[in-house]
C-alpha cells in the first residue's frame, strides 16, 4: 500500500482512501466533490470517526493518480468558495 500524506493507494483492492480534514475542507464540499468524481469512480464518503473518501476507479490505470486529482479538485472547490 502506497501512502503519501493523506492519500493511500491500496493496489490489492484497487481503491484509494483519502483522509480529509474537515476543519479545512467543509464536509458539504467534500461530499459534492466526491459526487463530481462518480463518473470515473465508485465513491464513498464516511464522516465518522474521521472523514474518509474512498475512490475505486472504473479504469485501473487511474489508481495511482485519482486520489491526488481529487485533492486538487477539492482545493479548487475550496478556493472558489472563499471570498477574499
mmCIF file of the N, C-alpha and C atoms, coordinates in Angstrom:
data_MODEL
# 
_entry.id   MODEL 
# 
loop_
_atom_site.group_PDB 
_atom_site.id 
_atom_site.type_symbol 
_atom_site.label_atom_id 
_atom_site.label_alt_id 
_atom_site.label_comp_id 
_atom_site.label_asym_id 
_atom_site.label_entity_id 
_atom_site.label_seq_id 
_atom_site.pdbx_PDB_ins_code 
_atom_site.Cartn_x 
_atom_site.Cartn_y 
_atom_site.Cartn_z 
_atom_site.occupancy 
_atom_site.B_iso_or_equiv 
_atom_site.pdbx_formal_charge 
_atom_site.auth_seq_id 
_atom_site.auth_comp_id 
_atom_site.auth_asym_id 
_atom_site.auth_atom_id 
_atom_site.pdbx_PDB_model_num 
ATOM 1   N N  . UNK A 1 1  ? 0.855   -1.173 0.000   1.00 0.00 ? 1  UNK A N  1 
ATOM 2   C CA . UNK A 1 1  ? 0.000   0.000  0.000   1.00 0.00 ? 1  UNK A CA 1 
ATOM 3   C C  . UNK A 1 1  ? 0.897   1.231  0.000   1.00 0.00 ? 1  UNK A C  1 
ATOM 4   N N  . UNK A 1 2  ? 0.627   2.145  -0.918  1.00 0.00 ? 2  UNK A N  1 
ATOM 5   C CA . UNK A 1 2  ? 1.345   3.403  -1.017  1.00 0.00 ? 2  UNK A CA 1 
ATOM 6   C C  . UNK A 1 2  ? 0.584   4.451  -0.220  1.00 0.00 ? 2  UNK A C  1 
ATOM 7   N N  . UNK A 1 3  ? 1.297   5.182  0.636   1.00 0.00 ? 3  UNK A N  1 
ATOM 8   C CA . UNK A 1 3  ? 0.652   6.264  1.391   1.00 0.00 ? 3  UNK A CA 1 
ATOM 9   C C  . UNK A 1 3  ? 1.522   7.498  1.297   1.00 0.00 ? 3  UNK A C  1 
ATOM 10  N N  . UNK A 1 4  ? 0.955   8.556  0.773   1.00 0.00 ? 4  UNK A N  1 
ATOM 11  C CA . UNK A 1 4  ? 1.631   9.844  0.737   1.00 0.00 ? 4  UNK A CA 1 
ATOM 12  C C  . UNK A 1 4  ? 0.684   10.830 1.401   1.00 0.00 ? 4  UNK A C  1 
ATOM 13  N N  . UNK A 1 5  ? 1.116   11.345 2.544   1.00 0.00 ? 5  UNK A N  1 
ATOM 14  C CA . UNK A 1 5  ? 0.278   12.236 3.350   1.00 0.00 ? 5  UNK A CA 1 
ATOM 15  C C  . UNK A 1 5  ? -1.059  11.589 3.641   1.00 0.00 ? 5  UNK A C  1 
ATOM 16  N N  . UNK A 1 6  ? -2.119  12.130 3.124   1.00 0.00 ? 6  UNK A N  1 
ATOM 17  C CA . UNK A 1 6  ? -3.446  11.639 3.458   1.00 0.00 ? 6  UNK A CA 1 
ATOM 18  C C  . UNK A 1 6  ? -4.052  10.756 2.373   1.00 0.00 ? 6  UNK A C  1 
ATOM 19  N N  . UNK A 1 7  ? -3.295  10.410 1.325   1.00 0.00 ? 7  UNK A N  1 
ATOM 20  C CA . UNK A 1 7  ? -3.794  9.590  0.223   1.00 0.00 ? 7  UNK A CA 1 
ATOM 21  C C  . UNK A 1 7  ? -3.144  8.212  0.310   1.00 0.00 ? 7  UNK A C  1 
ATOM 22  N N  . UNK A 1 8  ? -3.973  7.170  0.427   1.00 0.00 ? 8  UNK A N  1 
ATOM 23  C CA . UNK A 1 8  ? -3.466  5.798  0.493   1.00 0.00 ? 8  UNK A CA 1 
ATOM 24  C C  . UNK A 1 8  ? -3.999  5.026  -0.707  1.00 0.00 ? 8  UNK A C  1 
ATOM 25  N N  . UNK A 1 9  ? -3.096  4.460  -1.489  1.00 0.00 ? 9  UNK A N  1 
ATOM 26  C CA . UNK A 1 9  ? -3.475  3.642  -2.637  1.00 0.00 ? 9  UNK A CA 1 
ATOM 27  C C  . UNK A 1 9  ? -3.340  2.188  -2.226  1.00 0.00 ? 9  UNK A C  1 
ATOM 28  N N  . UNK A 1 10 ? -4.430  1.452  -2.323  1.00 0.00 ? 10 UNK A N  1 
ATOM 29  C CA . UNK A 1 10 ? -4.428  0.029  -1.984  1.00 0.00 ? 10 UNK A CA 1 
ATOM 30  C C  . UNK A 1 10 ? -4.543  -0.774 -3.275  1.00 0.00 ? 10 UNK A C  1 
ATOM 31  N N  . UNK A 1 11 ? -3.397  -1.231 -3.781  1.00 0.00 ? 11 UNK A N  1 
ATOM 32  C CA . UNK A 1 11 ? -3.370  -1.972 -5.037  1.00 0.00 ? 11 UNK A CA 1 
ATOM 33  C C  . UNK A 1 11 ? -4.107  -3.299 -4.946  1.00 0.00 ? 11 UNK A C  1 
ATOM 34  N N  . UNK A 1 12 ? -4.142  -3.902 -3.759  1.00 0.00 ? 12 UNK A N  1 
ATOM 35  C CA . UNK A 1 12 ? -4.785  -5.206 -3.623  1.00 0.00 ? 12 UNK A CA 1 
ATOM 36  C C  . UNK A 1 12 ? -6.303  -5.135 -3.814  1.00 0.00 ? 12 UNK A C  1 
ATOM 37  N N  . UNK A 1 13 ? -6.907  -3.999 -3.466  1.00 0.00 ? 13 UNK A N  1 
ATOM 38  C CA . UNK A 1 13 ? -8.355  -3.850 -3.636  1.00 0.00 ? 13 UNK A CA 1 
ATOM 39  C C  . UNK A 1 13 ? -8.724  -2.892 -4.766  1.00 0.00 ? 13 UNK A C  1 
ATOM 40  N N  . UNK A 1 14 ? -7.718  -2.211 -5.322  1.00 0.00 ? 14 UNK A N  1 
ATOM 41  C CA . UNK A 1 14 ? -7.986  -1.251 -6.391  1.00 0.00 ? 14 UNK A CA 1 
ATOM 42  C C  . UNK A 1 14 ? -8.713  -0.017 -5.920  1.00 0.00 ? 14 UNK A C  1 
ATOM 43  N N  . UNK A 1 15 ? -8.440  0.384  -4.666  1.00 0.00 ? 15 UNK A N  1 
ATOM 44  C CA . UNK A 1 15 ? -9.112  1.551  -4.103  1.00 0.00 ? 15 UNK A CA 1 
ATOM 45  C C  . UNK A 1 15 ? -8.109  2.577  -3.597  1.00 0.00 ? 15 UNK A C  1 
ATOM 46  N N  . UNK A 1 16 ? -8.602  3.786  -3.462  1.00 0.00 ? 16 UNK A N  1 
ATOM 47  C CA . UNK A 1 16 ? -7.830  4.886  -2.891  1.00 0.00 ? 16 UNK A CA 1 
ATOM 48  C C  . UNK A 1 16 ? -8.630  5.415  -1.709  1.00 0.00 ? 16 UNK A C  1 
ATOM 49  N N  . UNK A 1 17 ? -7.954  5.591  -0.573  1.00 0.00 ? 17 UNK A N  1 
ATOM 50  C CA . UNK A 1 17 ? -8.584  6.116  0.635   1.00 0.00 ? 17 UNK A CA 1 
ATOM 51  C C  . UNK A 1 17 ? -7.925  7.453  0.960   1.00 0.00 ? 17 UNK A C  1 
ATOM 52  N N  . UNK A 1 18 ? -8.743  8.468  1.162   1.00 0.00 ? 18 UNK A N  1 
ATOM 53  C CA . UNK A 1 18 ? -8.237  9.814  1.406   1.00 0.00 ? 18 UNK A CA 1 
ATOM 54  C C  . UNK A 1 18 ? -8.807  10.319 2.721   1.00 0.00 ? 18 UNK A C  1 
ATOM 55  N N  . UNK A 1 19 ? -7.946  10.592 3.684   1.00 0.00 ? 19 UNK A N  1 
ATOM 56  C CA . UNK A 1 19 ? -8.365  11.222 4.943   1.00 0.00 ? 19 UNK A CA 1 
ATOM 57  C C  . UNK A 1 19 ? -8.458  12.721 4.694   1.00 0.00 ? 19 UNK A C  1 
ATOM 58  N N  . UNK A 1 20 ? -9.600  13.293 5.006   1.00 0.00 ? 20 UNK A N  1 
ATOM 59  C CA . UNK A 1 20 ? -9.846  14.709 4.729   1.00 0.00 ? 20 UNK A CA 1 
ATOM 60  C C  . UNK A 1 20 ? -10.083 15.451 6.038   1.00 0.00 ? 20 UNK A C  1 
ATOM 61  N N  . UNK A 1 21 ? -9.365  16.524 6.231   1.00 0.00 ? 21 UNK A N  1 
ATOM 62  C CA . UNK A 1 21 ? -9.511  17.363 7.416   1.00 0.00 ? 21 UNK A CA 1 
ATOM 63  C C  . UNK A 1 21 ? -10.700 18.297 7.212   1.00 0.00 ? 21 UNK A C  1 
ATOM 64  N N  . UNK A 1 22 ? -11.800 18.014 7.900   1.00 0.00 ? 22 UNK A N  1 
ATOM 65  C CA . UNK A 1 22 ? -12.999 18.835 7.729   1.00 0.00 ? 22 UNK A CA 1 
ATOM 66  C C  . UNK A 1 22 ? -12.937 20.150 8.500   1.00 0.00 ? 22 UNK A C  1 
ATOM 67  N N  . UNK A 1 23 ? -11.842 20.393 9.219   1.00 0.00 ? 23 UNK A N  1 
ATOM 68  C CA . UNK A 1 23 ? -11.631 21.727 9.787   1.00 0.00 ? 23 UNK A CA 1 
ATOM 69  C C  . UNK A 1 23 ? -11.252 22.693 8.665   1.00 0.00 ? 23 UNK A C  1 
ATOM 70  N N  . UNK A 1 24 ? -10.623 22.167 7.627   1.00 0.00 ? 24 UNK A N  1 
ATOM 71  C CA . UNK A 1 24 ? -10.204 22.983 6.490   1.00 0.00 ? 24 UNK A CA 1 
ATOM 72  C C  . UNK A 1 24 ? -11.161 22.831 5.308   1.00 0.00 ? 24 UNK A C  1 
ATOM 73  N N  . UNK A 1 25 ? -11.594 21.603 5.049   1.00 0.00 ? 25 UNK A N  1 
ATOM 74  C CA . UNK A 1 25 ? -12.499 21.306 3.932   1.00 0.00 ? 25 UNK A CA 1 
ATOM 75  C C  . UNK A 1 25 ? -13.890 21.017 4.498   1.00 0.00 ? 25 UNK A C  1 
ATOM 76  N N  . UNK A 1 26 ? -14.860 21.898 4.323   1.00 0.00 ? 26 UNK A N  1 
ATOM 77  C CA . UNK A 1 26 ? -16.210 21.634 4.828   1.00 0.00 ? 26 UNK A CA 1 
ATOM 78  C C  . UNK A 1 26 ? -16.774 20.337 4.246   1.00 0.00 ? 26 UNK A C  1 
ATOM 79  N N  . UNK A 1 27 ? -17.472 19.581 5.093   1.00 0.00 ? 27 UNK A N  1 
ATOM 80  C CA . UNK A 1 27 ? -17.979 18.276 4.671   1.00 0.00 ? 27 UNK A CA 1 
ATOM 81  C C  . UNK A 1 27 ? -18.869 18.375 3.434   1.00 0.00 ? 27 UNK A C  1 
ATOM 82  N N  . UNK A 1 28 ? -19.675 19.405 3.320   1.00 0.00 ? 28 UNK A N  1 
ATOM 83  C CA . UNK A 1 28 ? -20.565 19.548 2.165   1.00 0.00 ? 28 UNK A CA 1 
ATOM 84  C C  . UNK A 1 28 ? -19.771 19.637 0.870   1.00 0.00 ? 28 UNK A C  1 
ATOM 85  N N  . UNK A 1 29 ? -18.630 20.323 0.911   1.00 0.00 ? 29 UNK A N  1 
ATOM 86  C CA . UNK A 1 29 ? -17.792 20.452 -0.282  1.00 0.00 ? 29 UNK A CA 1 
ATOM 87  C C  . UNK A 1 29 ? -17.084 19.130 -0.577  1.00 0.00 ? 29 UNK A C  1 
ATOM 88  N N  . UNK A 1 30 ? -16.681 18.406 0.461   1.00 0.00 ? 30 UNK A N  1 
ATOM 89  C CA . UNK A 1 30 ? -16.067 17.087 0.273   1.00 0.00 ? 30 UNK A CA 1 
ATOM 90  C C  . UNK A 1 30 ? -17.064 16.159 -0.419  1.00 0.00 ? 30 UNK A C  1 
ATOM 91  N N  . UNK A 1 31 ? -18.290 16.139 0.079   1.00 0.00 ? 31 UNK A N  1 
ATOM 92  C CA . UNK A 1 31 ? -19.338 15.276 -0.483  1.00 0.00 ? 31 UNK A CA 1 
ATOM 93  C C  . UNK A 1 31 ? -19.642 15.661 -1.934  1.00 0.00 ? 31 UNK A C  1 
ATOM 94  N N  . UNK A 1 32 ? -19.779 16.946 -2.209  1.00 0.00 ? 32 UNK A N  1 
ATOM 95  C CA . UNK A 1 32 ? -20.061 17.412 -3.572  1.00 0.00 ? 32 UNK A CA 1 
ATOM 96  C C  . UNK A 1 32 ? -18.906 17.078 -4.517  1.00 0.00 ? 32 UNK A C  1 
ATOM 97  N N  . UNK A 1 33 ? -17.685 17.201 -4.031  1.00 0.00 ? 33 UNK A N  1 
ATOM 98  C CA . UNK A 1 33 ? -16.518 16.875 -4.854  1.00 0.00 ? 33 UNK A CA 1 
ATOM 99  C C  . UNK A 1 33 ? -16.489 15.386 -5.181  1.00 0.00 ? 33 UNK A C  1 
ATOM 100 N N  . UNK A 1 34 ? -16.811 14.554 -4.210  1.00 0.00 ? 34 UNK A N  1 
ATOM 101 C CA . UNK A 1 34 ? -16.862 13.112 -4.452  1.00 0.00 ? 34 UNK A CA 1 
ATOM 102 C C  . UNK A 1 34 ? -17.917 12.777 -5.499  1.00 0.00 ? 34 UNK A C  1 
ATOM 103 N N  . UNK A 1 35 ? -19.048 13.459 -5.445  1.00 0.00 ? 35 UNK A N  1 
ATOM 104 C CA . UNK A 1 35 ? -20.102 13.234 -6.435  1.00 0.00 ? 35 UNK A CA 1 
ATOM 105 C C  . UNK A 1 35 ? -19.628 13.596 -7.839  1.00 0.00 ? 35 UNK A C  1 
ATOM 106 N N  . UNK A 1 36 ? -18.790 14.618 -7.946  1.00 0.00 ? 36 UNK A N  1 
ATOM 107 C CA . UNK A 1 36 ? -18.243 15.010 -9.249  1.00 0.00 ? 36 UNK A CA 1 
ATOM 108 C C  . UNK A 1 36 ? -17.347 13.914 -9.836  1.00 0.00 ? 36 UNK A C  1 
ATOM 109 N N  . UNK A 1 37 ? -16.759 13.101 -8.983  1.00 0.00 ? 37 UNK A N  1 
ATOM 110 C CA . UNK A 1 37 ? -15.872 12.025 -9.434  1.00 0.00 ? 37 UNK A CA 1 
ATOM 111 C C  . UNK A 1 37 ? -16.632 10.730 -9.733  1.00 0.00 ? 37 UNK A C  1 
ATOM 112 N N  . UNK A 1 38 ? -17.941 10.723 -9.514  1.00 0.00 ? 38 UNK A N  1 
ATOM 113 C CA . UNK A 1 38 ? -18.712 9.489  -9.685  1.00 0.00 ? 38 UNK A CA 1 
ATOM 114 C C  . UNK A 1 38 ? -18.790 9.014  -11.131 1.00 0.00 ? 38 UNK A C  1 
ATOM 115 N N  . UNK A 1 39 ? -18.424 9.861  -12.080 1.00 0.00 ? 39 UNK A N  1 
ATOM 116 C CA . UNK A 1 39 ? -18.420 9.419  -13.478 1.00 0.00 ? 39 UNK A CA 1 
ATOM 117 C C  . UNK A 1 39 ? -17.181 8.591  -13.820 1.00 0.00 ? 39 UNK A C  1 
ATOM 118 N N  . UNK A 1 40 ? -16.126 8.685  -13.020 1.00 0.00 ? 40 UNK A N  1 
ATOM 119 C CA . UNK A 1 40 ? -14.911 7.895  -13.282 1.00 0.00 ? 40 UNK A CA 1 
ATOM 120 C C  . UNK A 1 40 ? -14.585 6.906  -12.166 1.00 0.00 ? 40 UNK A C  1 
ATOM 121 N N  . UNK A 1 41 ? -15.300 7.000  -11.044 1.00 0.00 ? 41 UNK A N  1 
ATOM 122 C CA . UNK A 1 41 ? -15.021 6.145  -9.886  1.00 0.00 ? 41 UNK A CA 1 
ATOM 123 C C  . UNK A 1 41 ? -16.307 5.797  -9.154  1.00 0.00 ? 41 UNK A C  1 
ATOM 124 N N  . UNK A 1 42 ? -16.252 4.675  -8.463  1.00 0.00 ? 42 UNK A N  1 
ATOM 125 C CA . UNK A 1 42 ? -17.250 4.457  -7.419  1.00 0.00 ? 42 UNK A CA 1 
ATOM 126 C C  . UNK A 1 42 ? -16.738 5.238  -6.221  1.00 0.00 ? 42 UNK A C  1 
ATOM 127 N N  . UNK A 1 43 ? -17.602 5.994  -5.597  1.00 0.00 ? 43 UNK A N  1 
ATOM 128 C CA . UNK A 1 43 ? -17.176 6.851  -4.488  1.00 0.00 ? 43 UNK A CA 1 
ATOM 129 C C  . UNK A 1 43 ? -17.961 6.528  -3.225  1.00 0.00 ? 43 UNK A C  1 
ATOM 130 N N  . UNK A 1 44 ? -17.304 6.732  -2.105  1.00 0.00 ? 44 UNK A N  1 
ATOM 131 C CA . UNK A 1 44 ? -17.948 6.574  -0.807  1.00 0.00 ? 44 UNK A CA 1 
ATOM 132 C C  . UNK A 1 44 ? -17.328 7.606  0.125   1.00 0.00 ? 44 UNK A C  1 
ATOM 133 N N  . UNK A 1 45 ? -18.168 8.304  0.879   1.00 0.00 ? 45 UNK A N  1 
ATOM 134 C CA . UNK A 1 45 ? -17.687 9.278  1.851   1.00 0.00 ? 45 UNK A CA 1 
ATOM 135 C C  . UNK A 1 45 ? -18.206 8.863  3.210   1.00 0.00 ? 45 UNK A C  1 
ATOM 136 N N  . UNK A 1 46 ? -17.277 8.650  4.134   1.00 0.00 ? 46 UNK A N  1 
ATOM 137 C CA . UNK A 1 46 ? -17.626 8.295  5.512   1.00 0.00 ? 46 UNK A CA 1 
ATOM 138 C C  . UNK A 1 46 ? -17.215 9.467  6.401   1.00 0.00 ? 46 UNK A C  1 
ATOM 139 N N  . UNK A 1 47 ? -18.116 9.898  7.269   1.00 0.00 ? 47 UNK A N  1 
ATOM 140 C CA . UNK A 1 47 ? -17.841 11.095 8.071   1.00 0.00 ? 47 UNK A CA 1 
ATOM 141 C C  . UNK A 1 47 ? -17.320 10.799 9.471   1.00 0.00 ? 47 UNK A C  1 
ATOM 142 N N  . UNK A 1 48 ? -17.664 9.680  10.061  1.00 0.00 ? 48 UNK A N  1 
ATOM 143 C CA . UNK A 1 48 ? -17.256 9.422  11.439  1.00 0.00 ? 48 UNK A CA 1 
ATOM 144 C C  . UNK A 1 48 ? -16.521 8.109  11.545  1.00 0.00 ? 48 UNK A C  1 
ATOM 145 N N  . UNK A 1 49 ? -15.499 7.961  12.358  1.00 0.00 ? 49 UNK A N  1 
ATOM 146 C CA . UNK A 1 49 ? -14.966 8.927  13.320  1.00 0.00 ? 49 UNK A CA 1 
ATOM 147 C C  . UNK A 1 49 ? -14.110 9.998  12.664  1.00 0.00 ? 49 UNK A C  1 
ATOM 148 N N  . UNK A 1 50 ? -13.665 9.775  11.438  1.00 0.00 ? 50 UNK A N  1 
ATOM 149 C CA . UNK A 1 50 ? -12.957 10.796 10.675  1.00 0.00 ? 50 UNK A CA 1 
ATOM 150 C C  . UNK A 1 50 ? -13.526 10.774 9.267   1.00 0.00 ? 50 UNK A C  1 
ATOM 151 N N  . UNK A 1 51 ? -13.314 11.847 8.525   1.00 0.00 ? 51 UNK A N  1 
ATOM 152 C CA . UNK A 1 51 ? -13.841 11.888 7.165   1.00 0.00 ? 51 UNK A CA 1 
ATOM 153 C C  . UNK A 1 51 ? -12.868 11.176 6.230   1.00 0.00 ? 51 UNK A C  1 
ATOM 154 N N  . UNK A 1 52 ? -13.375 10.144 5.579   1.00 0.00 ? 52 UNK A N  1 
ATOM 155 C CA . UNK A 1 52 ? -12.579 9.362  4.631   1.00 0.00 ? 52 UNK A CA 1 
ATOM 156 C C  . UNK A 1 52 ? -13.360 9.253  3.325   1.00 0.00 ? 52 UNK A C  1 
ATOM 157 N N  . UNK A 1 53 ? -12.704 9.606  2.230   1.00 0.00 ? 53 UNK A N  1 
ATOM 158 C CA . UNK A 1 53 ? -13.275 9.431  0.900   1.00 0.00 ? 53 UNK A CA 1 
ATOM 159 C C  . UNK A 1 53 ? -12.604 8.207  0.294   1.00 0.00 ? 53 UNK A C  1 
ATOM 160 N N  . UNK A 1 54 ? -13.413 7.279  -0.193  1.00 0.00 ? 54 UNK A N  1 
ATOM 161 C CA . UNK A 1 54 ? -12.888 6.095  -0.867  1.00 0.00 ? 54 UNK A CA 1 
ATOM 162 C C  . UNK A 1 54 ? -13.271 6.171  -2.335  1.00 0.00 ? 54 UNK A C  1 
ATOM 163 N N  . UNK A 1 55 ? -12.269 6.009  -3.190  1.00 0.00 ? 55 UNK A N  1 
ATOM 164 C CA . UNK A 1 55 ? -12.474 6.032  -4.632  1.00 0.00 ? 55 UNK A CA 1 
ATOM 165 C C  . UNK A 1 55 ? -12.035 4.691  -5.217  1.00 0.00 ? 55 UNK A C  1 
ATOM 166 N N  . UNK A 1 56 ? -12.844 4.120  -6.072  1.00 0.00 ? 56 UNK A N  1 
ATOM 167 C CA . UNK A 1 56 ? -12.488 2.905  -6.801  1.00 0.00 ? 56 UNK A CA 1 
ATOM 168 C C  . UNK A 1 56 ? -12.655 3.229  -8.280  1.00 0.00 ? 56 UNK A C  1 
ATOM 169 N N  . UNK A 1 57 ? -11.539 3.541  -8.964  1.00 0.00 ? 57 UNK A N  1 
ATOM 170 C CA . UNK A 1 57 ? -11.623 3.972  -10.365 1.00 0.00 ? 57 UNK A CA 1 
ATOM 171 C C  . UNK A 1 57 ? -12.197 2.882  -11.273 1.00 0.00 ? 57 UNK A C  1 
ATOM 172 N N  . UNK A 1 58 ? -13.002 3.303  -12.245 1.00 0.00 ? 58 UNK A N  1 
ATOM 173 C CA . UNK A 1 58 ? -13.513 2.383  -13.257 1.00 0.00 ? 58 UNK A CA 1 
ATOM 174 C C  . UNK A 1 58 ? -12.378 1.887  -14.150 1.00 0.00 ? 58 UNK A C  1 
ATOM 175 N N  . UNK A 1 59 ? -11.368 2.711  -14.347 1.00 0.00 ? 59 UNK A N  1 
ATOM 176 C CA . UNK A 1 59 ? -10.196 2.383  -15.156 1.00 0.00 ? 59 UNK A CA 1 
ATOM 177 C C  . UNK A 1 59 ? -9.003  2.235  -14.214 1.00 0.00 ? 59 UNK A C  1 
ATOM 178 N N  . UNK A 1 60 ? -8.454  1.026  -14.110 1.00 0.00 ? 60 UNK A N  1 
ATOM 179 C CA . UNK A 1 60 ? -7.364  0.760  -13.164 1.00 0.00 ? 60 UNK A CA 1 
ATOM 180 C C  . UNK A 1 60 ? -6.122  1.619  -13.410 1.00 0.00 ? 60 UNK A C  1 
ATOM 181 N N  . UNK A 1 61 ? -5.953  2.138  -14.613 1.00 0.00 ? 61 UNK A N  1 
ATOM 182 C CA . UNK A 1 61 ? -4.778  2.971  -14.885 1.00 0.00 ? 61 UNK A CA 1 
ATOM 183 C C  . UNK A 1 61 ? -4.827  4.291  -14.109 1.00 0.00 ? 61 UNK A C  1 
ATOM 184 N N  . UNK A 1 62 ? -5.976  4.640  -13.565 1.00 0.00 ? 62 UNK A N  1 
ATOM 185 C CA . UNK A 1 62 ? -6.125  5.878  -12.782 1.00 0.00 ? 62 UNK A CA 1 
ATOM 186 C C  . UNK A 1 62 ? -5.806  5.697  -11.305 1.00 0.00 ? 62 UNK A C  1 
ATOM 187 N N  . UNK A 1 63 ? -5.572  4.458  -10.890 1.00 0.00 ? 63 UNK A N  1 
ATOM 188 C CA . UNK A 1 63 ? -5.446  4.157  -9.465  1.00 0.00 ? 63 UNK A CA 1 
ATOM 189 C C  . UNK A 1 63 ? -4.402  5.011  -8.750  1.00 0.00 ? 63 UNK A C  1 
ATOM 190 N N  . UNK A 1 64 ? -3.246  5.208  -9.343  1.00 0.00 ? 64 UNK A N  1 
ATOM 191 C CA . UNK A 1 64 ? -2.160  5.924  -8.664  1.00 0.00 ? 64 UNK A CA 1 
ATOM 192 C C  . UNK A 1 64 ? -2.263  7.436  -8.761  1.00 0.00 ? 64 UNK A C  1 
ATOM 193 N N  . UNK A 1 65 ? -3.222  7.946  -9.536  1.00 0.00 ? 65 UNK A N  1 
ATOM 194 C CA . UNK A 1 65 ? -3.325  9.400  -9.691  1.00 0.00 ? 65 UNK A CA 1 
ATOM 195 C C  . UNK A 1 65 ? -4.657  9.983  -9.231  1.00 0.00 ? 65 UNK A C  1 
ATOM 196 N N  . UNK A 1 66 ? -5.709  9.183  -9.190  1.00 0.00 ? 66 UNK A N  1 
ATOM 197 C CA . UNK A 1 66 ? -7.041  9.731  -8.932  1.00 0.00 ? 66 UNK A CA 1 
ATOM 198 C C  . UNK A 1 66 ? -7.162  10.379 -7.541  1.00 0.00 ? 66 UNK A C  1 
ATOM 199 N N  . UNK A 1 67 ? -6.462  9.875  -6.562  1.00 0.00 ? 67 UNK A N  1 
ATOM 200 C CA . UNK A 1 67 ? -6.512  10.473 -5.227  1.00 0.00 ? 67 UNK A CA 1 
ATOM 201 C C  . UNK A 1 67 ? -5.942  11.876 -5.204  1.00 0.00 ? 67 UNK A C  1 
ATOM 202 N N  . UNK A 1 68 ? -4.848  12.067 -5.930  1.00 0.00 ? 68 UNK A N  1 
ATOM 203 C CA . UNK A 1 68 ? -4.227  13.387 -5.989  1.00 0.00 ? 68 UNK A CA 1 
ATOM 204 C C  . UNK A 1 68 ? -5.076  14.340 -6.830  1.00 0.00 ? 68 UNK A C  1 
ATOM 205 N N  . UNK A 1 69 ? -5.695  13.814 -7.884  1.00 0.00 ? 69 UNK A N  1 
ATOM 206 C CA . UNK A 1 69 ? -6.611  14.626 -8.685  1.00 0.00 ? 69 UNK A CA 1 
ATOM 207 C C  . UNK A 1 69 ? -7.804  15.064 -7.839  1.00 0.00 ? 69 UNK A C  1 
ATOM 208 N N  . UNK A 1 70 ? -8.288  14.154 -6.997  1.00 0.00 ? 70 UNK A N  1 
ATOM 209 C CA . UNK A 1 70 ? -9.398  14.509 -6.109  1.00 0.00 ? 70 UNK A CA 1 
ATOM 210 C C  . UNK A 1 70 ? -8.985  15.626 -5.160  1.00 0.00 ? 70 UNK A C  1 
ATOM 211 N N  . UNK A 1 71 ? -7.809  15.515 -4.569  1.00 0.00 ? 71 UNK A N  1 
ATOM 212 C CA . UNK A 1 71 ? -7.348  16.552 -3.642  1.00 0.00 ? 71 UNK A CA 1 
ATOM 213 C C  . UNK A 1 71 ? -7.178  17.892 -4.354  1.00 0.00 ? 71 UNK A C  1 
ATOM 214 N N  . UNK A 1 72 ? -6.677  17.885 -5.588  1.00 0.00 ? 72 UNK A N  1 
ATOM 215 C CA . UNK A 1 72 ? -6.568  19.129 -6.366  1.00 0.00 ? 72 UNK A CA 1 
ATOM 216 C C  . UNK A 1 72 ? -7.946  19.722 -6.627  1.00 0.00 ? 72 UNK A C  1 
ATOM 217 N N  . UNK A 1 73 ? -8.903  18.862 -6.979  1.00 0.00 ? 73 UNK A N  1 
ATOM 218 C CA . UNK A 1 73 ? -10.267 19.312 -7.236  1.00 0.00 ? 73 UNK A CA 1 
ATOM 219 C C  . UNK A 1 73 ? -10.864 19.921 -5.960  1.00 0.00 ? 73 UNK A C  1 
ATOM 220 N N  . UNK A 1 74 ? -10.641 19.239 -4.854  1.00 0.00 ? 74 UNK A N  1 
ATOM 221 C CA . UNK A 1 74 ? -11.161 19.712 -3.571  1.00 0.00 ? 74 UNK A CA 1 
ATOM 222 C C  . UNK A 1 74 ? -10.561 21.062 -3.199  1.00 0.00 ? 74 UNK A C  1 
ATOM 223 N N  . UNK A 1 75 ? -9.279  21.227 -3.413  1.00 0.00 ? 75 UNK A N  1 
ATOM 224 C CA . UNK A 1 75 ? -8.627  22.502 -3.124  1.00 0.00 ? 75 UNK A CA 1 
ATOM 225 C C  . UNK A 1 75 ? -9.191  23.615 -4.000  1.00 0.00 ? 75 UNK A C  1 
ATOM 226 N N  . UNK A 1 76 ? -9.429  23.324 -5.267  1.00 0.00 ? 76 UNK A N  1 
ATOM 227 C CA . UNK A 1 76 ? -10.022 24.321 -6.165  1.00 0.00 ? 76 UNK A CA 1 
ATOM 228 C C  . UNK A 1 76 ? -11.445 24.664 -5.728  1.00 0.00 ? 76 UNK A C  1 
ATOM 229 N N  . UNK A 1 77 ? -12.190 23.659 -5.269  1.00 0.00 ? 77 UNK A N  1 
ATOM 230 C CA . UNK A 1 77 ? -13.558 23.906 -4.798  1.00 0.00 ? 77 UNK A CA 1 
ATOM 231 C C  . UNK A 1 77 ? -13.545 24.828 -3.590  1.00 0.00 ? 77 UNK A C  1 
ATOM 232 N N  . UNK A 1 78 ? -12.590 24.614 -2.692  1.00 0.00 ? 78 UNK A N  1 
ATOM 233 C CA . UNK A 1 78 ? -12.463 25.485 -1.511  1.00 0.00 ? 78 UNK A CA 1 
ATOM 234 C C  . UNK A 1 78 ? -12.082 26.900 -1.945  1.00 0.00 ? 78 UNK A C  1 
ATOM 235 N N  . UNK A 1 79 ? -11.152 26.995 -2.858  1.00 0.00 ? 79 UNK A N  1 
ATOM 236 C CA . UNK A 1 79 ? -10.706 28.309 -3.334  1.00 0.00 ? 79 UNK A CA 1 
ATOM 237 C C  . UNK A 1 79 ? -11.874 29.093 -3.930  1.00 0.00 ? 79 UNK A C  1 
ATOM 238 N N  . UNK A 1 80 ? -12.739 28.415 -4.660  1.00 0.00 ? 80 UNK A N  1 
ATOM 239 C CA . UNK A 1 80 ? -13.893 29.067 -5.256  1.00 0.00 ? 80 UNK A CA 1 
ATOM 240 C C  . UNK A 1 80 ? -14.936 29.497 -4.240  1.00 0.00 ? 80 UNK A C  1 
ATOM 241 N N  . UNK A 1 81 ? -14.945 28.847 -3.064  1.00 0.00 ? 81 UNK A N  1 
ATOM 242 C CA . UNK A 1 81 ? -15.909 29.174 -2.011  1.00 0.00 ? 81 UNK A CA 1 
ATOM 243 C C  . UNK A 1 81 ? -15.442 30.316 -1.123  1.00 0.00 ? 81 UNK A C  1 
ATOM 244 N N  . UNK A 1 82 ? -14.129 30.523 -1.043  1.00 0.00 ? 82 UNK A N  1 
ATOM 245 C CA . UNK A 1 82 ? -13.570 31.514 -0.124  1.00 0.00 ? 82 UNK A CA 1 
ATOM 246 C C  . UNK A 1 82 ? -13.594 32.891 -0.768  1.00 0.00 ? 82 UNK A C  1 
ATOM 247 N N  . UNK A 1 83 ? -14.104 33.867 -0.048  1.00 0.00 ? 83 UNK A N  1 
ATOM 248 C CA . UNK A 1 83 ? -14.108 35.246 -0.539  1.00 0.00 ? 83 UNK A CA 1 
ATOM 249 C C  . UNK A 1 83 ? -12.959 35.998 0.129   1.00 0.00 ? 83 UNK A C  1 
ATOM 250 N N  . UNK A 1 84 ? -12.192 36.703 -0.675  1.00 0.00 ? 84 UNK A N  1 
ATOM 251 C CA . UNK A 1 84 ? -11.072 37.489 -0.158  1.00 0.00 ? 84 UNK A CA 1 
ATOM 252 C C  . UNK A 1 84 ? -11.452 38.931 -0.042  1.00 0.00 ? 84 UNK A C  1 
# 
